[in-house]
Amino acid sequence: MRKVSSVATAVALATACSGVAVVSAAAPAGASCSHSRTNVDTAGGQLFNASNVNIRSGPHTSCASLGYGQYTHNVDFWCFTNGDKVTANGHTTYTWTYLKDTTTGVSGWVADALLDNLGSNIAC
């Protein structure tokens, strides 16, 4: 199951059971920037869909930026996890992909709204 449809399914189930959909807009103030990840995705190539994309230490906008990805950089996707809400390029996502920017050697988390095909399709 694709991650986008699994998020929609979770919201639909919550709405059906309670009549109200509650979606968190941000991570808790103490959100952890340390998350497990495994290199299980084989996707790679020029997959940033914007310039100066923050590659972060965790899947939250409050986590430190480790570097910046560019359109022309090659990346290797590892896997995805849930994190902060990010809206970019006409997409709103709550998922983040762990990747390695093979052009610069920087590894970290990028909001899926900033990646082609909305990032990795394999959960960490």
Disulfide bonds with the S-S distance in Angstrom:
Cys33-Cys63 1.97
Cys79-Cys124 1.92
